[in-house]
Amino acid sequence: MKFAFMSVELFFIIQISFFAKVILFLTLYCISDLSIKNNILRKVMNRAYRAKKI
């Protein structure tokens, strides 16, 4: 009986760990996607400012 209880606990720990990994990867994806968009926007703005000066 104790073994069955431990396996259920282990299952929930693995399950929580899996969900934590999914949330972490989604967060990292959103941050990197936002970072890429900001980088592109910054480059476009720099080009626009340089074009005005000429």
C-alpha positions in Angstrom: 0.0 0.0 0.0 2.8 2.4 0.8 4.4 1.7 -2.6 1.2 2.6 -4.4 0.9 5.9 -2.4 4.5 6.7 -3.2 3.9 6.0 -6.9 0.9 8.3 -6.9 2.9 11.0 -5.2 5.7 10.6 -7.8 3.1 10.8 -10.6 1.8 14.1 -9.3 5.4 15.5 -8.9 6.2 14.4 -12.5 2.9 15.9 -13.6 3.5 19.3 -11.9 7.1 19.2 -13.2 5.7 18.7 -16.8 3.3 21.6 -16.5 6.0 23.8 -15.0 8.2 23.0 -18.0 5.4 23.8 -20.4 4.7 27.1 -18.7 8.4 27.9 -18.7 8.9 27.1 -22.4 5.8 29.2 -23.3 7.1 32.1 -21.2 10.5 31.9 -22.8 8.9 31.7 -26.3 6.8 34.8 -25.7 9.7 36.7 -24.2 12.0 35.8 -27.2 9.2 36.6 -29.7 8.7 40.0 -28.1 12.4 40.6 -28.0 12.7 39.8 -31.7 9.8 42.1 -32.5 11.4 44.9 -30.5 14.7 44.4 -32.2 13.1 44.6 -35.6 11.2 47.7 -34.6 14.4 49.4 -33.2 16.2 48.7 -36.5 13.3 50.1 -38.5 13.2 53.2 -36.3 17.0 53.8 -36.7 16.7 53.5 -40.4 13.8 56.0 -40.4 15.8 58.5 -38.3 18.8 58.1 -40.7 16.6 58.7 -43.7 15.3 62.0 -42.3 18.8 63.3 -41.8 19.8 62.8 -45.4 
